Amino acid sequence: MRKSLIVAAALLLLTVISCSTKGKAESRDEYILFAIKPGSSAKQVAGALAEAKLISNKTIFLIRLRLIGIDKRLEAGTYRFRKGSRMRELLSILAEDKVATAKVTIPEGSTLSTIASALDKAEVTGKSDFLMAARDPELLKRFHIPGTSFEGFLFPDTYDLSLGSEGVFVIEIMAKRFFESIAKLSFGAAADPETLFENVILASIVEREYRVAEEAPLIASVFRNRLKIGMALQSCATIVYVLTERQGKPHPSIVYFKDLDVDDPYNTYRHRGLPPGPISNPGATALASVFSPEKSEYLYFRLSDESRGTHRFSKTFDEHRDTAIPVKGL
């Protein structure tokens, strides 16, 4: 997987990043993340290690590399070397391909910005680098995504990722996992890019609306039914997206009437049809509920049991009109 890293010719073959981490008794152990890019020679690695003051003698280092037989097979990736390590410790890490990784869990319904923050905190990739890659037109074209970002197309899962990775590399891994997952859904695998995009938008809304997995298909049917008759989706989840992701405000505990009137294309109270793009990255439950929605005549739903997270579904507004606003817990 690491060998598939894309390296632009203009980039340096080796990168060194200084970091620190808390150890016992609040001490701070300094270490260096040392990245070996594909195509790096043993001589280049030795030079970069010397420049980072991890070794003092390049010649001896190269000789020892040859003696243990890894001078021609240095594995590309990011390694963690503690400052002050002896040469034999560095050689041991390189010989065993001990690439530094971190397990990062991306919850269902995460947005691009929350994923970027999690990856940055785990030292997998920088937040700005990740977000830039997520909006790269060429990368979007390669995955046949008609939107302006990978929002919605990064599959929520637990990933074992190399530290100090390029944002493009991480996006590729998560997007491939998404397409592998929808390939298991017959409709998802057969959908053309535009149809798939529309379904992902709807799934991203369902993801942020359902609480009990068994109800996701019914919630999807409500939104499908509204779209069929030209009724506004009126999803409070899209309001939360506008407030948090587009206006940069804290996540609200209550959605007020004034929030429903905010002027934004993602506001599904003011604008009919689907919003311009996904509002989250949906998981398997939400995706399946949209690709294979349950048939119903429901047009409304509201939270009926907050502790259990279950909803009451209605066919008419008269049945539904006792819905409480503001809505809590979105």
MOFENDA-V513669 format. One record per residue. NEAR is the number of other C-alpha atoms within 8 Angstrom. D_LAST is the distance of its C-alpha to the last C-alpha in whole Angstrom. Layout:
# MOFENDA-V513669
near: {NEAR	NEAR}
d_last: {D_LAST	D_LAST}
This chain:
# MOFENDA-V513669
near: {4	6	7	5	9	5	7	5	5	4	6	6	9	12	8	10	8	8	8	9	8	8	8	5	4	6	7	8	9	10	12	13	14	12	12	14	11	10	5	11	9	11	7	9	11	12	9	10	10	12	7	8	7	11	11	6	7	10	6	7	11	12	8	8	12	9	6	7	7	9	10	7	5	10	8	11	11	14	14	10	10	9	8	5	9	6	9	6	8	10	9	8	11	11	10	6	7	8	10	9	9	11	8	11	8	10	7	10	12	12	11	12	8	8	10	13	9	10	13	11	7	10	9	14	15	12	10	7	10	15	12	9	11	13	11	9	8	6	9	15	9	7	6	7	10	9	8	7	9	13	13	14	11	12	13	13	8	8	8	8	11	12	14	12	11	9	14	9	10	12	12	8	8	11	12	8	10	11	9	8	10	11	9	8	10	8	8	11	9	6	9	6	9	8	8	10	12	9	11	13	14	13	15	17	14	12	15	10	10	10	8	9	7	5	11	15	14	12	12	15	14	14	11	8	11	12	11	7	6	8	9	12	12	7	10	9	10	12	14	12	11	12	12	11	9	7	7	7	7	6	7	7	7	9	14	9	8	6	8	12	9	7	6	6	8	11	16	16	11	9	10	10	10	10	11	6	9	14	12	14	17	17	11	7	10	14	14	11	14	13	10	8	11	9	6	7	7	12	12	11	12	9	9	8	8	7	4	6	10	11	10	8	10	11	10	9	8	5	8	13	6	5	6	5	7	8	9	7	5	11}
d_last: {38	39	42	40	39	39	42	43	46	46	44	46	46	45	42	42	39	40	37	37	35	35	38	39	40	38	40	39	41	41	41	41	39	42	41	44	43	45	49	49	53	54	56	53	51	54	54	50	50	53	51	48	51	50	54	57	59	58	61	61	57	58	61	59	57	60	61	58	58	54	55	55	52	49	46	43	40	39	41	40	44	44	46	50	50	53	54	54	50	49	52	50	47	48	50	47	45	42	40	37	34	30	28	24	21	19	16	14	12	14	15	18	18	16	19	22	21	21	24	26	25	27	30	30	29	29	26	27	30	27	25	28	29	26	27	31	32	35	32	30	33	34	31	32	28	28	25	26	24	23	19	19	22	22	21	19	22	24	27	30	31	34	33	34	33	33	30	32	32	29	27	30	30	26	27	29	27	25	28	30	27	26	30	30	28	31	29	28	31	33	30	32	30	29	27	26	24	23	22	20	18	17	16	14	12	12	11	8	8	10	10	14	16	18	16	15	19	18	15	17	20	18	17	21	22	21	22	25	26	25	22	19	16	14	10	8	7	10	10	8	10	13	12	12	14	17	17	17	14	13	9	8	7	7	8	12	15	16	13	14	17	17	20	19	20	16	15	15	16	19	20	21	21	19	18	21	19	17	13	13	16	16	17	20	18	16	19	22	20	20	24	25	22	23	25	24	25	21	19	17	14	12	10	14	14	11	13	14	11	13	13	16	18	20	23	23	21	24	22	19	19	18	15	13	12	10	7	6	4	0}
